[in-house]
């Protein structure tokens, strides 16, 4: 069995503040990562060396981050990293005018690309989830059971009508009977889709033929739910940490969860499965005399002269003297001058907070300052 | 694209660095860690790139594995070039003879064909055991202006330390009149930094002559430079001002690390115009715990600090557990300091674990100087490692039954 992965980098714009200037896949997360790093590392750690990324909007920052793919060992002569540029939709009145609108349509357009690849198994995945999924184990199970499709699921409490998840229903043997979302969801502990599945290329191409004949548009209802009635679809249950990000408040909350030892162990310290990312040439973080840092994650290149508590500091952040930064997420190259007080603030890249400012948001509604902002 | 390079740099990285003791037991001196996320060789390599020199030969001999791996294809320094770039040059077997590098001059002699590939005008000879930022391009300009055969970078040292260095005497124009290797009574304070610019033809001429002399030790400082002086070649001293430190001893390596700390550090790593590049891996961000205290220190990725860290330099993946104290120390990659342990005035090599309630060194530094602890050791709980000692596997055995242990 050989595997190619196709990632949907256009998917998800649930945090408009952060995705105004970038795709969800390249949203900065956890001091030094971009969201795509988690999925990409999971694939590479499973030995997959051929990855295609389907782009849609605002993908310049993503391409800049990925480069040749060298950091993930994907700069290969055979396989490696392919970036598929966006294309116009062929459906509806917007045909030839607007970009494609759904992952499924993107997949249809990648059909030729997939057909010409030598691999017999395809992994399809979004790349805005935060987890350290054992894709290798998923693939082994996929091969052992001989399933047509194996989807990664995560068991969690869901509320009725939750619009952010898709529930995967399966029987006692792990065989999928249905995949559904929205109003069909009743409350309770359910297996929700982690938006990653392995599928045999033959079955995928058959499904895609149905899709184009019927002009289907939805990957969950039209491909997964319909396919489960016809083919042998199975679940792979992930037991570690897994999060999706559906709002700025959730972005804030998921970031702060990284301050928990347990979460970091499950995400970053799994033996043999490191989270890889683009490595920059930053100097070590510099803690000056008079600084006080508590319960925080700090990236290299930071210079800290003041107080930092319960916060996440990205590369090159400067915290001035007699300044207090509490419960904040400060992205790359944020400068906080002297005598500033900040609480529950998210600053995007290269923000400057001038001397003496007092800024505060709340956990449920963090105060966000856009890229290059000057307060 | 022209294959000619005006300048080729040759970096002598074969030395053992025996005065660094345990640190260079398994790796060459230029591969020794420095400043949290660098290795010594990053400084001359980055200086080359920042000076526009993109053909660099690294001469390796002693324990080259880690150094070879570290340099790799040169990507971190932007030295992965289609033509030129960085290349490691180990000793090799030739048709008629094979030899280890007998001395610094012989090492270059054996690689004259490498230099010739680029048909350069100038050859810069560097050593891999100094920490400094230097614009070699300015020195080459000076070399050209003086129409010199050889230009030697010099650094003004205190007179009492001058006998540790190669010392130049010059006339008013800067021309070298006398060169003495480690003189007992130094006549000048201009110490050679081990950075030479040669006009290629002159260099080759004297290397060939030196090789033909059976009594020569084939060393630049001892043989080649004196021979050129004697022959009346135009040799000039190029004064360098700025930070320069020979990190050939544990004490000086420790001092150079300490020079990175403070509000106005003697050596500032953060300089957008003169970056020092290094090969890094992607490790998780550093976590500073609820009860931690980190002051006047530099810390890098992958570290987890729950104790107290003051005046120290911590490399990637260091863990300092709750109640542990690290002061005035340099900890290399993946060192773990267990609960309640105390580390003072020490250099600890990679992957060593300092057990719970162990004391290493003395809070005031003691009289015997910096304590050195080797790599991959597991120091059992509660022992006391006296200041100034060098702890390796054998010495560790003697410590497991302490008479004067910290809590015994």
HADDOCK unambig.tbl for C-alpha pairs under 7 A between the chains (distance, minus, plus):
assign (segid A and resid 31 and name CA) (segid B and resid 285 and name CA) 6.22 0.50 0.50
assign (segid A and resid 32 and name CA) (segid B and resid 285 and name CA) 6.93 0.50 0.50
assign (segid A and resid 268 and name CA) (segid B and resid 284 and name CA) 6.40 0.50 0.50
assign (segid A and resid 276 and name CA) (segid B and resid 282 and name CA) 5.61 0.50 0.50
assign (segid A and resid 277 and name CA) (segid B and resid 282 and name CA) 6.03 0.50 0.50
assign (segid A and resid 279 and name CA) (segid B and resid 280 and name CA) 6.83 0.50 0.50
assign (segid A and resid 279 and name CA) (segid B and resid 281 and name CA) 6.90 0.50 0.50
assign (segid A and resid 279 and name CA) (segid B and resid 282 and name CA) 6.11 0.50 0.50
assign (segid A and resid 281 and name CA) (segid B and resid 277 and name CA) 6.25 0.50 0.50
assign (segid A and resid 283 and name CA) (segid B and resid 269 and name CA) 6.44 0.50 0.50
assign (segid A and resid 283 and name CA) (segid B and resid 270 and name CA) 6.31 0.50 0.50
assign (segid A and resid 284 and name CA) (segid B and resid 36 and name CA) 6.39 0.50 0.50
assign (segid A and resid 284 and name CA) (segid B and resid 37 and name CA) 6.87 0.50 0.50
assign (segid A and resid 284 and name CA) (segid B and resid 298 and name CA) 5.84 0.50 0.50
assign (segid A and resid 284 and name CA) (segid B and resid 299 and name CA) 5.54 0.50 0.50
assign (segid A and resid 284 and name CA) (segid B and resid 300 and name CA) 4.68 0.50 0.50
assign (segid A and resid 285 and name CA) (segid B and resid 298 and name CA) 5.43 0.50 0.50
assign (segid A and resid 285 and name CA) (segid B and resid 299 and name CA) 5.31 0.50 0.50
assign (segid A and resid 285 and name CA) (segid B and resid 300 and name CA) 5.91 0.50 0.50
assign (segid A and resid 286 and name CA) (segid B and resid 297 and name CA) 6.08 0.50 0.50
assign (segid A and resid 286 and name CA) (segid B and resid 298 and name CA) 4.53 0.50 0.50
assign (segid A and resid 286 and name CA) (segid B and resid 299 and name CA) 6.67 0.50 0.50
assign (segid A and resid 287 and name CA) (segid B and resid 294 and name CA) 6.53 0.50 0.50
assign (segid A and resid 287 and name CA) (segid B and resid 295 and name CA) 5.46 0.50 0.50
assign (segid A and resid 287 and name CA) (segid B and resid 296 and name CA) 5.32 0.50 0.50
assign (segid A and resid 287 and name CA) (segid B and resid 297 and name CA) 5.29 0.50 0.50
assign (segid A and resid 287 and name CA) (segid B and resid 298 and name CA) 6.02 0.50 0.50
assign (segid A and resid 288 and name CA) (segid B and resid 262 and name CA) 6.51 0.50 0.50
assign (segid A and resid 288 and name CA) (segid B and resid 263 and name CA) 6.64 0.50 0.50
assign (segid A and resid 288 and name CA) (segid B and resid 295 and name CA) 5.70 0.50 0.50
assign (segid A and resid 288 and name CA) (segid B and resid 296 and name CA) 4.43 0.50 0.50
assign (segid A and resid 288 and name CA) (segid B and resid 297 and name CA) 6.72 0.50 0.50
assign (segid A and resid 289 and name CA) (segid B and resid 295 and name CA) 5.02 0.50 0.50
assign (segid A and resid 289 and name CA) (segid B and resid 296 and name CA) 4.57 0.50 0.50
assign (segid A and resid 290 and name CA) (segid B and resid 295 and name CA) 6.76 0.50 0.50
assign (segid A and resid 291 and name CA) (segid B and resid 295 and name CA) 6.26 0.50 0.50
assign (segid A and resid 292 and name CA) (segid B and resid 293 and name CA) 6.61 0.50 0.50
assign (segid A and resid 292 and name CA) (segid B and resid 294 and name CA) 6.95 0.50 0.50
assign (segid A and resid 293 and name CA) (segid B and resid 288 and name CA) 6.64 0.50 0.50
assign (segid A and resid 293 and name CA) (segid B and resid 293 and name CA) 6.83 0.50 0.50
assign (segid A and resid 293 and name CA) (segid B and resid 294 and name CA) 6.99 0.50 0.50
assign (segid A and resid 294 and name CA) (segid B and resid 288 and name CA) 5.86 0.50 0.50
assign (segid A and resid 294 and name CA) (segid B and resid 289 and name CA) 5.56 0.50 0.50
assign (segid A and resid 294 and name CA) (segid B and resid 290 and name CA) 4.87 0.50 0.50
assign (segid A and resid 294 and name CA) (segid B and resid 291 and name CA) 6.64 0.50 0.50
assign (segid A and resid 294 and name CA) (segid B and resid 292 and name CA) 6.36 0.50 0.50
assign (segid A and resid 295 and name CA) (segid B and resid 288 and name CA) 5.34 0.50 0.50
assign (segid A and resid 295 and name CA) (segid B and resid 289 and name CA) 4.38 0.50 0.50
assign (segid A and resid 295 and name CA) (segid B and resid 290 and name CA) 4.46 0.50 0.50
assign (segid A and resid 296 and name CA) (segid B and resid 287 and name CA) 5.78 0.50 0.50
assign (segid A and resid 296 and name CA) (segid B and resid 288 and name CA) 5.36 0.50 0.50
assign (segid A and resid 296 and name CA) (segid B and resid 289 and name CA) 6.79 0.50 0.50
assign (segid A and resid 297 and name CA) (segid B and resid 285 and name CA) 6.06 0.50 0.50
assign (segid A and resid 297 and name CA) (segid B and resid 286 and name CA) 5.59 0.50 0.50
assign (segid A and resid 297 and name CA) (segid B and resid 287 and name CA) 4.56 0.50 0.50
assign (segid A and resid 297 and name CA) (segid B and resid 288 and name CA) 6.37 0.50 0.50
assign (segid A and resid 298 and name CA) (segid B and resid 285 and name CA) 5.82 0.50 0.50
assign (segid A and resid 298 and name CA) (segid B and resid 286 and name CA) 5.32 0.50 0.50
assign (segid A and resid 298 and name CA) (segid B and resid 287 and name CA) 6.39 0.50 0.50
assign (segid A and resid 299 and name CA) (segid B and resid 285 and name CA) 5.21 0.50 0.50
assign (segid A and resid 299 and name CA) (segid B and resid 286 and name CA) 6.36 0.50 0.50
assign (segid A and resid 299 and name CA) (segid B and resid 301 and name CA) 6.61 0.50 0.50
assign (segid A and resid 300 and name CA) (segid B and resid 300 and name CA) 5.84 0.50 0.50
assign (segid A and resid 300 and name CA) (segid B and resid 301 and name CA) 6.23 0.50 0.50
